[in-house]
Amino acid sequence: MNEKWGIIYHSRAGANNTNKQWEKILQYLAQREVAYDYFQSEGYGSVERLAGILTENKYTTIVIAGGDGSLNDMLNGIINHATAEQLNIIHIGIIPIGMSNDFASFWDINSDYRKAIDYIIAGRIRRIDVGRCTFHNKKVNKKISRYFLNAVNIGLSEKMLRIIDQANRFWAWRLTAFFESLVVLLFEKKRYRMQLQIGDEKIKGYYMTVCIGNSQAWGQTPSAIPYNGYLDVSLIRRPLGWGNFIKGIWLLINHQLLNLKEVNVYRGKNIRVINARNANIDLDGRALGRHYPLDVDILPEFINLIIP
């Protein structure tokens, strides 16, 4: 096994200071005398490929310097290339320098790269759950599984998070991102006809969005924890009136969406989204398109995460 860290650096598109920050990270790694190899991704998709290469070359500590989307790519690259034995000994580390670092925030791993590196050096390990989405891809005519740590978003929240992410690429201030997304979404109060099954319970109706969370998922599943063997599900109906709609967007951005009475909450191990007409699917910041039926389940204590 390779005792060096394998570090994948994914720079944030549209951010001017990421290379300077990466230089500081390299300096601190040298100061702490860390043995590592690092690879810089060329863009979306390359993180997964690089993670697969690190896995095949027997690295046991694989670190992502990036955000939620990059972490998701790394997770899938590892799982799709690792043997069962490797999954028991590979440790995932996070240096959260992306636009969205929701999963890292759950563990109180903040944007201070020095502390994040110190946590990885200390090597405290927690075995955590991994969510899995399985669907039939018509283009390649086969069943595919994709994995996630944070959440699956279907419907309006998928579009909301995408707009916020795009706004954050140009506006560092959260309030500015809020107003930009608000202008777009005020005129798109869509409802999607959805049909789900959570365990033995069947649910049918019109909803704006569905969130299936292994973690807190931008406040949409605030009770979800990635080590209890369950997934939390939030189904959100359209609020009545413009005031409630604006309030809902603000609560979404500030991780307090469940304060709305239009939210129904469930918990289960197996969720099937039978249909969500015209609604796109987002997996930890990565678009999946529209693949229904979508089966979502939990893999308990499936991988090792380095935590504070």
PAZAPA-4460 file (N, C-alpha, C; in steps of 0.05 Angstrom, whole numbers, plus 32768, in hexadecimal, padded with zeros to 4 digits):
% residues 308
    n_x    n_y    n_z   ca_x   ca_y   ca_z    c_x    c_y    c_z   seq   type   mol
   8011   7FE8   8000   8000   8000   8000   8011   8019   8000     1      M     A
   8008   802E   7FF3   8016   8047   7FF1   8010   8058   800A     2      N     A
   8025   805E   801A   8021   806D   8033   801F   808B   802E     3      E     A
   8026   8094   8016   8023   80B1   8011   8006   80B8   800E     4      K     A
   8000   80D1   8014   7FE5   80DB   800D   7FE3   80DE   7FEF     5      W     A
   7FCC   80D8   7FE4   7FC6   80DF   7FC9   7FB2   80F6   7FC9     6      G     A
   7FBB   810E   7FC0   7FAA   8126   7FC2   7FA1   812E   7FA6     7      I     A
   7F87   8132   7FA4   7F7B   813C   7F8B   7F72   8159   7F90     8      I     A
   7F7D   816B   7F80   7F76   8188   7F83   7F64   8190   7F6C     9      Y     A
   7F4B   8199   7F74   7F38   81A2   7F60   7F33   81C0   7F64    10      H     A
   7F3E   81D0   7F52   7F3B   81ED   7F55   7F1F   81F5   7F4F    11      S     A
   7F16   820A   7F5B   7EFA   8214   7F58   7EF9   8225   7F3F    12      R     A
   7EE7   821E   7F2D   7EE4   822E   7F14   7ED9   8249   7F1B    13      A     A
   7EE6   825E   7F10   7EDD   8279   7F14   7EE9   8286   7F2D    14      G     A
   7EF9   8277   7F3D   7F05   8282   7F55   7F22   8289   7F4F    15      A     A
   7F2A   82A2   7F55   7F44   82AB   7F4D   7F5A   82A4   7F62    16      N     A
   7F51   829E   7F7A   7F65   829B   7F90   7F6C   827E   7F96    17      N     A
   7F60   826B   7F86   7F64   824F   7F8D   7F81   8246   7F8A    18      T     A
   7F8E   824F   7F75   7FAA   8247   7F71   7FBC   8251   7F87    19      N     A
   7FB7   826A   7F90   7FC7   8275   7FA6   7FC2   8265   7FBF    20      K     A
   7FA8   825D   7FC3   7FA2   824D   7FDB   7FAF   8231   7FD9    21      Q     A
   7FB0   8226   7FC1   7FBD   820C   7FBE   7FDB   820E   7FC4    22      W     A
   7FE8   8224   7FBC   8004   8228   7FC2   8008   8228   7FE1    23      E     A
   7FF6   8235   7FEF   7FF8   8236   800C   7FF4   821A   8018    24      K     A
   7FE2   820A   800C   7FDD   81EF   8015   7FF7   81DE   8011    25      I     A
   8004   81E1   7FFA   801D   81D3   7FF5   8032   81DA   8009    26      L     A
   8034   81F4   800F   8048   81FE   8023   8042   81F2   803E    27      Q     A
   8029   81F0   8046   8023   81E5   8060   8028   81C7   8061    28      Y     A
   8022   81B9   804B   8028   819C   804A   8046   8198   804E    29      L     A
   8057   81A9   8041   8074   81A6   8044   807C   81AD   8061    30      A     A
   806F   81C1   806C   8076   81C8   8088   8070   81B1   809B    31      Q     A
   805A   81A3   8096   8052   818C   80A7   8060   8172   809F    32      R     A
   8071   8174   808B   8081   815D   8081   806F   8145   8079    33      E     A
   805A   814C   806A   8048   8137   8060   8053   812B   8047    34      V     A
   8053   8111   8045   805B   8103   802C   8042   8100   801B    35      A     A
   8042   810A   8002   802A   8109   7FF2   8031   810A   7FD4    36      Y     A
   801E   8102   7FC4   801E   8107   7FA7   8005   8116   7FA2    37      D     A
   8006   812A   7F90   7FED   8138   7F8A   7FE9   813A   7F6C    38      Y     A
   7FCF   813C   7F66   7FC6   813D   7F4A   7FB1   8153   7F48    39      F     A
   7FB4   8164   7F34   7FA0   8179   7F30   7F8D   8170   7F1A    40      Q     A
   7F73   8173   7F20   7F5F   816A   7F0D   7F5D   817F   7EF6    41      S     A
   7F56   8174   7EDF   7F53   8186   7EC7   7F37   8191   7EC5    42      E     A
   7F25   8188   7ED5   7F09   8191   7ED4   7EF7   817B   7EDF    43      G     A
   7EDC   8180   7EDD   7EC9   816D   7EE7   7ECC   8152   7ED8    44      Y     A
   7ECC   813D   7EE8   7ECF   8122   7EDD   7EEB   8117   7EE1    45      G     A
   7EFF   8129   7EE1   7F1B   811F   7EE4   7F21   8117   7F01    46      S     A
   7F12   8123   7F14   7F17   811B   7F30   7F10   80FE   7F34    47      V     A
   7EFB   80F4   7F28   7EF3   80D8   7F2B   7F08   80C6   7F1E    48      E     A
   7F12   80CE   7F07   7F27   80BE   7EFA   7F41   80BD   7F0B    49      R     A
   7F49   80D4   7F16   7F61   80D5   7F26   7F5E   80C5   7F40    50      L     A
   7F46   80C6   7F4C   7F41   80B6   7F64   7F43   8098   7F5E    51      A     A
   7F3A   8090   7F46   7F3C   8075   7F3E   7F59   806D   7F3B    52      G     A
   7F6A   807E   7F2F   7F86   8079   7F2C   7F94   8076   7F47    53      I     A
   7F8E   8088   7F5A   7F9A   8086   7F74   7F92   806C   7F82    54      L     A
   7F79   8064   7F7F   7F6F   804B   7F8B   7F7E   8033   7F7F    55      T     A
   7F80   8032   7F65   7F8E   801C   7F58   7FAC   801B   7F5F    56      E     A
   7FB7   8032   7F67   7FD3   8033   7F6F   7FD7   8030   7F8D    57      N     A
   7FC2   8027   7F9A   7FC4   801E   7FB6   7FC9   8034   7FCA    58      K     A
   7FC0   804D   7FC4   7FC1   8062   7FD9   7FAC   805C   7FEE    59      Y     A
   7FB4   8060   8007   7FA1   805A   801D   7F95   8074   8029    60      T     A
   7FA2   808B   8024   7F97   80A5   802C   7F93   80B5   8013    61      T     A
   7F7A   80BA   800C   7F73   80C9   7FF4   7F64   80E2   7FFD    62      I     A
   7F6F   80F9   7FF5   7F65   8113   7FFE   7F5B   8124   7FE7    63      V     A
   7F44   8130   7FEA   7F3A   8143   7FD6   7F3C   815F   7FE1    64      I     A
   7F49   8170   7FD1   7F48   818D   7FD6   7F34   8199   7FC3    65      A     A
   7F1C   819D   7FCD   7F06   81A6   7FBC   7EED   81A8   7FCC    66      G     A
   7ED6   81A7   7FBE   7EBC   81AA   7FCA   7EAB   8190   7FC9    67      G     A
   7E91   8193   7FCE   7E7F   817B   7FCF   7E7F   816C   7FB5    68      D     A
   7E7E   817A   7F9E   7E7E   816C   7F85   7E97   815C   7F80    69      G     A
   7EAE   8168   7F87   7EC8   815A   7F83   7ECA   8142   7F96    70      S     A
   7EC0   8145   7FAE   7EBF   812F   7FC1   7EAE   8118   7FB7    71      L     A
   7E98   811F   7FAA   7E87   810A   7F9E   7E95   80FB   7F88    72      N     A
   7EA3   810A   7F77   7EB3   80FE   7F61   7EC8   80EB   7F6C    73      D     A
   7ED6   80F4   7F81   7EEB   80E4   7F8D   7EDF   80CA   7F99    74      M     A
   7EC9   80CD   7FA7   7EBB   80B6   7FB3   7EB5   80A1   7F9E    75      L     A
   7EA9   80AA   7F88   7EA2   8097   7F73   7EBA   808A   7F66    76      N     A
   7ECF   809A   7F62   7EE8   808F   7F57   7EF4   8079   7F68    77      G     A
   7EF3   807E   7F83   7EFE   806A   7F95   7EED   8050   7F95    78      I     A
   7ED3   8054   7F99   7EC1   803C   7F9C   7EC2   802B   7F82    79      I     A
   7EC2   8039   7F6B   7EC1   802A   7F52   7EDB   801C   7F4B    80      N     A
   7EF1   8022   7F59   7F0B   8015   7F53   7F17   8005   7F6A    81      H     A
   7F0A   8007   7F82   7F16   7FFA   7F99   7F0B   7FDE   7F9D    82      A     A
   7F1B   7FCC   7FA7   7F12   7FB2   7FB0   7F05   7FB5   7FCC    83      T     A
   7EF7   7FA1   7FD5   7EEB   7FA1   7FEF   7F00   7FA5   8005    84      A     A
   7F17   7F98   8001   7F2D   7F9B   8014   7F37   7FB8   8015    85      E     A
   7F3A   7FC5   7FFE   7F43   7FE0   7FFD   7F30   7FF3   800A    86      Q     A
   7F16   7FEF   8007   7F02   8000   8013   7F04   8000   8032    87      L     A
   7F0F   7FEB   803D   7F13   7FE9   805A   7F2B   7FFA   8063    88      N     A
   7F3E   7FFF   8052   7F57   800C   805A   7F5B   8028   804E    89      I     A
   7F4B   802F   8039   7F4E   804A   802E   7F41   805E   8041    90      I     A
   7F4F   8075   8045   7F45   808A   8056   7F41   80A3   8045    91      H     A
   7F2A   80AF   8046   7F24   80C7   8036   7F28   80E0   8048    92      I     A
   7F37   80F3   803D   7F3B   810D   804A   7F30   8124   803A    93      G     A
   7F28   813A   8047   7F1C   8151   8039   7F2B   816A   8041    94      I     A
   7F34   8179   802D   7F3D   8195   8031   7F29   81A6   8022    95      I     A
   7F15   81B2   8031   7EFE   81BE   8024   7F04   81DA   8019    96      P     A
   7F0A   81DB   7FFF   7F0F   81F5   7FF2   7EFC   81F9   7FDA    97      I     A
   7EE6   81EB   7FDA   7ED3   81EE   7FC4   7EBF   8204   7FC9    98      G     A
   7EAC   8208   7FB5   7E97   821B   7FB8   7E83   8212   7FCE    99      M     A
   7E7D   81F8   7FCD   7E6B   81ED   7FE1   7E79   81D7   7FF0   100      S     A
   7E7A   81D9   800A   7E88   81C6   801B   7E75   81BC   8032   101      N     A
   7E5D   81B4   802A   7E48   81AE   803D   7E4F   8195   804D   102      D     A
   7E5A   8180   8040   7E60   8168   804E   7E77   816C   8062   103      F     A
   7E8C   817B   8059   7EA2   8181   806B   7E98   8191   8084   104      A     A
   7E85   81A4   807F   7E7B   81B4   8095   7E6C   81A3   80AA   105      S     A
   7E60   818E   80A1   7E52   817C   80B4   7E66   8172   80C9   106      F     A
   7E7F   816D   80C1   7E93   8163   80D3   7EA4   8179   80DF   107      W     A
   7E9C   8192   80DC   7EAB   81A9   80E6   7EC7   81AB   80DA   108      D     A
   7EC9   81A2   80C1   7EE1   81A7   80B2   7EDD   81C0   80A2   109      I     A
   7EE8   81D7   80AB   7EE2   81F0   809E   7EF7   81F7   8089   110      N     A
   7EF6   8210   807F   7F07   8218   8069   7F24   821D   8071   111      S     A
   7F2B   8219   808A   7F47   821C   8093   7F57   8203   808A   112      D     A
   7F66   8205   8075   7F74   81EE   806A   7F88   81E3   807D   113      Y     A
   7F93   81F4   808F   7FA7   81EA   80A2   7F9A   81D6   80B5   114      R     A
   7F82   81DD   80C0   7F74   81CB   80D2   7F6D   81B1   80C3   115      K     A
   7F63   81B4   80AA   7F5B   819C   809B   7F73   8189   8098   116      A     A
   7F8A   8194   8091   7FA2   8183   808E   7FAA   8177   80A9   117      I     A
   7FA8   8187   80BE   7FAF   817C   80D9   7F9D   8165   80E0   118      D     A
   7F83   8167   80D9   7F70   8151   80DF   7F79   8138   80D0   119      Y     A
   7F81   813B   80B7   7F89   8123   80A7   7FA2   8117   80B3   120      I     A
   7FB5   8128   80BB   7FCE   811E   80C8   7FC7   810E   80E1   121      I     A
   7FB4   8119   80F1   7FAD   810B   810A   7FA0   80F0   8104   122      A     A
   7F92   80EE   80EE   7F88   80D4   80E5   7F72   80C8   80F5   123      G     A
   7F5F   80D8   8100   7F48   80CD   810E   7F34   80C3   80F9   124      R     A
   7F2D   80AA   80FB   7F1D   809E   80E6   7F00   8098   80F0   125      I     A
   7EED   809D   80DF   7ED1   8096   80E4   7EC6   8087   80CC   126      R     A
   7EBB   806F   80D1   7EAE   8060   80BC   7E93   806C   80B7   127      R     A
   7E8D   8074   809E   7E74   8082   8098   7E64   8074   8083   128      I     A
   7E4A   807B   8082   7E38   8071   806E   7E3C   807E   8053   129      D     A
   7E35   8070   803E   7E35   807B   8023   7E1A   8076   8016   130      V     A
   7E0F   808A   800A   7DF6   8086   7FFB   7DFB   807C   7FDF   131      G     A
   7DE8   806D   7FD4   7DEC   8062   7FB9   7DD2   8067   7FA9   132      R     A
   7DD6   8071   7F90   7DC0   8075   7F7D   7DC4   8060   7F67   133      C     A
   7DAF   8052   7F60   7DB0   803E   7F4B   7D9A   8044   7F37   134      T     A
   7DA1   8044   7F1D   7D8D   8049   7F08   7D96   803C   7EEE   135      F     A
   7D83   803A   7EDC   7D8A   802F   7EC2   7D90   8046   7EAF   136      H     A
   7DA8   8046   7EA4   7DB0   805B   7E91   7DA9   8051   7E75   137      N     A
   7D95   805E   7E68   7D8C   8056   7E4E   7DA1   805A   7E38   138      K     A
   7DB3   806E   7E3C   7DC7   8073   7E27   7DDA   805C   7E24   139      K     A
   7DE3   8051   7E3B   7DF6   803A   7E3A   7DE8   8020   7E3F   140      V     A
   7DCD   8021   7E44   7DBD   8009   7E47   7DC8   7FF6   7E5D   141      N     A
   7DCD   8002   7E75   7DD5   7FF1   7E8B   7DCF   8000   7EA5   142      K     A
   7DCF   7FF0   7EBB   7DCA   7FFB   7ED5   7DE4   8007   7EE0   143      K     A
   7DE1   801F   7EEC   7DF8   802E   7EF6   7DF3   8035   7F13   144      I     A
   7E08   8035   7F23   7E06   803E   7F3F   7E19   8056   7F42   145      S     A
   7E0F   806B   7F50   7E1F   8082   7F57   7E1D   8086   7F75   146      R     A
   7E32   808F   7F82   7E34   8090   7F9F   7E35   80AD   7FA8   147      Y     A
   7E2B   80B2   7FC1   7E2B   80CD   7FCC   7E2F   80CC   7FEA   148      F     A
   7E39   80E3   7FF4   7E3C   80E6   8011   7E29   80FA   801D   149      L     A
   7E20   810D   800D   7E0F   8123   8018   7DF2   811E   8011   150      N     A
   7DEA   8122   7FF7   7DCD   8121   7FF1   7DC8   811E   7FD4   151      A     A
   7DB0   8114   7FCF   7DA4   8114   7FB4   7D8E   8129   7FB4   152      V     A
   7D8F   813B   7FA0   7D7A   8150   7F9E   7D6B   814C   7F84   153      N     A
   7D51   814D   7F85   7D40   8149   7F6D   7D2C   8160   7F6C   154      I     A
   7D2B   816E   7F55   7D18   8183   7F51   7D24   819F   7F55   155      G     A
   7D15   81B1   7F62   7D1C   81CD   7F64   7D36   81D1   7F73   156      L     A
   7D3B   81C2   7F89   7D53   81C6   7F98   7D6C   81C0   7F88   157      S     A
   7D69   81AC   7F75   7D80   81A7   7F63   7D87   81C0   7F53   158      E     A
   7D72   81CD   7F48   7D77   81E5   7F39   7D80   81FC   7F4B   159      K     A
   7D75   81FE   7F63   7D7C   8213   7F76   7D99   8211   7F7D   160      M     A
   7DA3   81F9   7F84   7DBF   81F5   7F8B   7DD1   81FB   7F74   161      L     A
   7DC8   81F4   7F5C   7DD9   81F9   7F44   7DDC   8217   7F3F   162      R     A
   7DC6   8226   7F43   7DC7   8243   7F3F   7DD8   8250   7F54   163      I     A
   7DD6   8247   7F6D   7DE6   8252   7F83   7E04   824C   7F7D   164      I     A
   7E0A   8234   7F74   7E25   822D   7F6E   7E30   823F   7F58   165      D     A
   7E20   8243   7F43   7E29   8254   7F2D   7E2D   8271   7F37   166      Q     A
   7E1A   827A   7F48   7E1C   8296   7F52   7E35   8299   7F64   167      A     A
   7E3B   8284   7F74   7E52   8285   7F85   7E6D   8286   7F76   168      N     A
   7E6C   827D   7F5D   7E85   827E   7F4D   7E8C   829B   7F47   169      R     A
   7E79   82AD   7F48   7E7E   82C9   7F41   7E79   82DC   7F59   170      F     A
   7E69   82D3   7F6C   7E63   82E4   7F83   7E6A   82D5   7F9C   171      W     A
   7E7C   82E0   7FAB   7E85   82D3   7FC4   7E71   82D6   7FDA   172      A     A
   7E5F   82EB   7FD9   7E4D   82F1   7FEE   7E34   82E0   7FEC   173      W     A
   7E2D   82D2   8001   7E15   82C0   8001   7DFC   82CF   7FFA   174      R     A
   7DF8   82E8   8004   7DDF   82F7   7FFF   7DDC   82FD   7FE1   175      L     A
   7DF2   8303   7FD4   7DF1   8308   7FB7   7DE8   82EF   7FA8   176      T     A
   7DF3   82D8   7FB0   7DEB   82BF   7FA3   7DCD   82BA   7FA8   177      A     A
   7DC3   82C1   7FC0   7DA7   82BE   7FC6   7D96   82CE   7FB3   178      F     A
   7D9C   82E8   7FAF   7D8C   82F9   7F9F   7D8D   82F0   7F81   179      F     A
   7DA4   82E8   7F78   7DA6   82DF   7F5C   7D94   82C6   7F58   180      E     A
   7D95   82B3   7F6A   7D85   829B   7F68   7D67   82A2   7F6B   181      S     A
   7D61   82B5   7F7C   7D45   82BD   7F81   7D38   82C8   7F68   182      L     A
   7D47   82D9   7F59   7D3C   82E5   7F41   7D34   82CF   7F2D   183      V     A
   7D45   82BA   7F2B   7D3F   82A5   7F18   7D28   8294   7F21   184      V     A
   7D27   828D   7F3B   7D14   8279   7F45   7CF9   8285   7F4C   185      L     A
   7CF7   829F   7F4F   7CDD   82AA   7F56   7CC8   82A4   7F40   186      L     A
   7CD1   82A1   7F28   7CBF   829C   7F12   7CBF   827F   7F09   187      F     A
   7CC9   826E   7F1B   7CCA   8251   7F14   7CC1   8240   7F2C   188      E     A
   7CA9   8245   7F35   7C9F   8236   7F4C   7C93   821C   7F43   189      K     A
   7CA5   820B   7F39   7C9B   81F2   7F2D   7C93   81DE   7F42   190      K     A
   7C81   81CC   7F3A   7C7B   81B4   7F4A   7C7F   819D   7F37   191      R     A
   7C8A   8187   7F42   7C8F   816F   7F33   7C7D   8159   7F3D   192      Y     A
   7C71   814B   7F2B   7C61   8134   7F33   7C73   811D   7F3A   193      R     A
   7C73   8115   7F53   7C87   8101   7F5C   7C79   80E9   7F69   194      M     A
   7C86   80D3   7F66   7C7D   80BA   7F72   7C95   80AC   7F7F   195      Q     A
   7C94   80A7   7F99   7CAA   809B   7FA7   7CA1   8084   7FB8   196      L     A
   7CB4   8073   7FC0   7CAF   805E   7FD4   7CC6   805F   7FE7   197      Q     A
   7CBF   8063   8001   7CD3   8064   8016   7CCD   804C   8029   198      I     A
   7CDD   8037   8027   7CD6   801F   8035   7CBD   8013   8029   199      G     A
   7CA9   800F   803A   7C8F   8005   8031   7C7B   801B   802C   200      D     A
   7C82   8034   8031   7C70   804A   802E   7C71   8056   8012   201      E     A
   7C5B   8059   8004   7C59   8064   7FEA   7C4F   8081   7FEC   202      K     A
   7C5C   8093   7FDD   7C56   80AF   7FDE   7C53   80B9   7FC2   203      I     A
   7C3D   80C8   7FBE   7C37   80D3   7FA3   7C2C   80EF   7FA7   204      K     A
   7C36   8102   7F96   7C2B   811D   7F98   7C3C   8130   7F87   205      G     A
   7C36   814A   7F8B   7C45   815F   7F7D   7C57   816D   7F91   206      Y     A
   7C71   816D   7F8A   7C85   8178   7F9C   7C98   818A   7F8C   207      Y     A
   7CA3   819E   7F9A   7CB7   81AF   7F8D   7CD2   81A0   7F8C   208      M     A
   7CD8   8192   7FA1   7CF3   8186   7FA3   7CF3   816F   7FB7   209      T     A
   7D05   815C   7FB2   7D0A   8146   7FC4   7D28   8146   7FCA   210      V     A
   7D2F   8143   7FE4   7D4B   813F   7FEC   7D4E   8125   7FFB   211      C     A
   7D61   8115   7FF3   7D67   80FC   8001   7D83   80FF   800C   212      I     A
   7D85   8101   8027   7D9E   8109   8033   7DAC   80F4   8044   213      G     A
   7DC5   80F0   803F   7DD6   80E0   8051   7DE3   80F2   8066   214      N     A
   7DE4   810C   805F   7DEE   8121   8072   7DDA   8138   8071   215      S     A
   7DE2   814F   807A   7DCF   8165   807F   7DC5   8173   8065   216      Q     A
   7DD4   8171   8050   7DCA   8178   8035   7DBF   8195   8034   217      A     A
   7DD0   81A8   803B   7DC8   81C5   803A   7DAF   81CA   804B   218      W     A
   7DAC   81BB   8061   7D96   81C0   8073   7D7C   81B3   806B   219      G     A
   7D7B   81A5   8055   7D63   8198   804C   7D5D   817E   805C   220      Q     A
   7D72   8171   8066   7D6F   815A   8077   7D80   815D   8090   221      T     A
   7D79   8170   80A1   7D8B   8178   80B8   7D8F   8163   80CD   222      P     A
   7D7D   814E   80CD   7D80   8139   80E1   7D90   8121   80D6   223      S     A
   7D98   8122   80BD   7DA7   810C   80B1   7DC3   810B   80BB   224      A     A
   7DCD   80F4   80C2   7DE9   80F0   80CA   7DF4   80D8   80BB   225      I     A
   7E0D   80DB   80B0   7E17   80C6   809E   7E24   80AE   80AC   226      P     A
   7E18   80A6   80C3   7E22   808E   80D0   7E0C   8080   80E1   227      Y     A
   7DF3   8084   80D9   7DDD   8077   80E7   7DCF   8062   80D6   228      N     A
   7DD8   805E   80BE   7DCD   8049   80AD   7DB2   8050   80A0   229      G     A
   7DAB   806A   80A0   7D91   8073   8094   7D96   808B   8082   230      Y     A
   7D83   808F   8070   7D81   80A7   8060   7D69   80B7   8069   231      L     A
   7D6B   80D2   806A   7D55   80E3   806F   7D4A   80EE   8055   232      D     A
   7D2F   80F1   8054   7D22   80FB   803B   7D10   8112   8042   233      V     A
   7D14   8128   8033   7D03   8140   8036   7CF4   8144   801C   234      S     A
   7CD9   8146   801E   7CC8   814C   8007   7CBC   8167   800C   235      L     A
   7CBF   8179   7FF9   7CB7   8195   7FFD   7CA1   819D   7FE9   236      I     A
   7C8A   81A4   7FF3   7C75   81AE   7FE3   7C79   81CC   7FDD   237      R     A
   7C6A   81D7   7FCA   7C6D   81F3   7FC3   7C60   8204   7FD8   238      R     A
   7C70   8217   7FE4   7C63   8229   7FF8   7C4E   823B   7FEA   239      P     A
   7C3A   8242   7FFA   7C25   8253   7FF0   7C2D   8270   7FF3   240      L     A
   7C2B   8280   7FDD   7C32   829C   7FDF   7C4F   82A2   7FDA   241      G     A
   7C54   82BA   7FCE   7C6F   82C3   7FC8   7C80   82C5   7FE1   242      W     A
   7C74   82CF   7FF7   7C84   82D3   800F   7C8F   82B9   801A   243      G     A
   7C7F   82A4   801B   7C88   828A   8024   7C9D   827E   8011   244      N     A
   7C99   8283   7FF7   7CAC   8279   7FE4   7CC8   8285   7FE7   245      F     A
   7CC8   82A0   7FEB   7CE2   82AE   7FEF   7CEE   82A5   800A   246      I     A
   7CDD   82A1   801E   7CE7   8298   8038   7CF3   827C   8035   247      K     A
   7CE6   826B   8025   7CF1   8250   8021   7D0C   8250   8014   248      G     A
   7D11   8262   8000   7D2B   8264   7FF3   7D40   826D   8007   249      I     A
   7D39   8280   8017   7D4C   828A   802B   7D53   8275   803F   250      W     A
   7D3F   8266   8048   7D44   8250   805B   7D55   823A   804F   251      L     A
   7D51   8235   8035   7D61   8221   8027   7D7E   8229   8028   252      L     A
   7D84   8242   8021   7D9F   824B   8020   7DAC   824A   803C   253      I     A
   7D9C   824F   8050   7DA7   8250   806C   7DA3   8236   807B   254      N     A
   7D9E   8220   806D   7D9D   8206   8079   7D86   8203   808E   255      H     A
   7D70   8210   808A   7D5A   820F   809D   7D3F   8209   808F   256      Q     A
   7D40   81FA   8079   7D28   81F6   8069   7D12   81E8   8078   257      L     A
   7D19   81D6   808B   7D04   81C7   8098   7CF3   81D7   80AB   258      L     A
   7CF9   81F1   80AD   7CE7   8202   80BC   7CCD   8208   80AD   259      N     A
   7CCD   8201   8093   7CB4   8205   8083   7CA0   81EE   8089   260      L     A
   7C87   81F5   808C   7C72   81E1   8091   7C6D   81D0   8079   261      K     A
   7C76   81D8   8061   7C72   81C9   8048   7C85   81B2   8044   262      E     A
   7C95   81AC   8059   7CA9   8197   8056   7CA0   817E   8065   263      V     A
   7CA1   8167   8057   7C9B   814D   8063   7CB6   813E   8065   264      N     A
   7CBA   8131   807C   7CD4   8124   8081   7CD0   8106   8086   265      V     A
   7CE1   80F6   807A   7CE1   80D9   807D   7CFD   80CF   8083   266      Y     A
   7CFF   80B5   808B   7D19   80A9   808F   7D17   808C   8086   267      R     A
   7D2B   8082   8078   7D2A   8067   806E   7D45   805D   8064   268      G     A
   7D47   8044   805E   7D60   8038   8053   7D5E   8034   8035   269      K     A
   7D46   8032   802A   7D42   802D   800E   7D2D   8040   8003   270      N     A
   7D34   8051   7FF0   7D21   8064   7FE5   7D21   805F   7FC7   271      I     A
   7D09   805D   7FBB   7D06   805B   7F9E   7CF7   8073   7F95   272      R     A
   7D03   8083   7F83   7CF5   8099   7F76   7CEB   808D   7F5C   273      V     A
   7CD2   8086   7F5C   7CC6   8079   7F45   7CC4   808C   7F2D   274      I     A
   7CBC   80A4   7F33   7CBB   80B8   7F1E   7CBB   80D4   7F2A   275      N     A
   7CC8   80E7   7F1C   7CC7   8103   7F24   7CC8   8112   7F0A   276      A     A
   7CB1   8116   7EFF   7CAE   811F   7EE3   7CBD   8139   7EDE   277      R     A
   7CCF   8138   7ECB   7CDF   814F   7EC1   7CF2   815B   7ED6   278      N     A
   7CF6   814C   7EEC   7D08   8157   7F01   7D24   814B   7EFE   279      A     A
   7D38   815C   7EFF   7D54   8154   7EFD   7D5E   814A   7F18   280      N     A
   7D73   8139   7F17   7D7F   812D   7F2E   7D9B   8138   7F32   281      I     A
   7DA1   8140   7F4B   7DBC   8149   7F52   7DC7   8138   7F68   282      D     A
   7DE0   8130   7F66   7DED   811E   7F79   7E06   812C   7F84   283      L     A
   7E04   8138   7F9C   7E1B   8146   7FA8   7E27   815A   7F95   284      D     A
   7E16   8169   7F87   7E20   817D   7F75   7E26   8174   7F59   285      G     A
   7E20   815B   7F53   7E25   8150   7F38   7E0A   8148   7F2B   286      R     A
   7E05   8153   7F14   7DEC   814E   7F06   7DEA   8132   7EFB   287      A     A
   7DD4   8125   7F00   7DCF   810A   7EF5   7DBB   810A   7EDE   288      L     A
   7DAE   8120   7ED9   7D99   8120   7EC5   7D7F   8115   7ED0   289      G     A
   7D71   8106   7EC0   7D57   80FA   7EC8   7D57   80DC   7EC3   290      R     A
   7D5A   80CD   7ED8   7D5B   80B0   7ED6   7D47   80A4   7EEB   291      H     A
   7D30   809C   7EE1   7D1B   8091   7EF3   7D12   8076   7EE8   292      Y     A
   7D0C   8063   7EFA   7D0D   8065   7F17   7D2A   8066   7F21   293      P     A
   7D2D   8074   7F38   7D47   8078   7F45   7D45   806A   7F60   294      L     A
   7D57   8057   7F65   7D58   8049   7F7E   7D6F   8054   7F8F   295      D     A
   7D69   805C   7FA7   7D7D   8068   7FB9   7D7E   8057   7FD3   296      V     A
   7D95   804D   7FDA   7D98   803E   7FF3   7DB1   8047   8001   297      D     A
   7DB6   803B   8019   7DCC   8043   802A   7DDF   802B   802E   298      I     A
   7DF9   8031   802C   7E0D   801D   8032   7E1A   8024   804D   299      L     A
   7E12   8016   8062   7E1A   801E   807D   7E38   801A   8081   300      P     A
   7E45   802D   808E   7E61   802C   8096   7E72   8021   807F   301      E     A
   7E71   802E   8068   7E7C   8023   8050   7E99   802D   804A   302      F     A
   7EA0   8045   8054   7EBA   8050   804D   7EC5   8060   8065   303      I     A
   7EDF   8064   8065   7EED   8072   807B   7EF0   808F   8075   304      N     A
   7EE8   80A1   8087   7EEC   80BD   8085   7EFE   80C7   809B   305      L     A
   7F11   80D8   8094   7F22   80E5   80A9   7F14   80FD   80B3   306      I     A
   7F0F   80FE   80CD   7EFF   8114   80D9   7F0F   8121   80EF   307      I     A
   7F06   8139   80F8   7F14   8147   810E   7F13   8137   8128   308      P     A
***
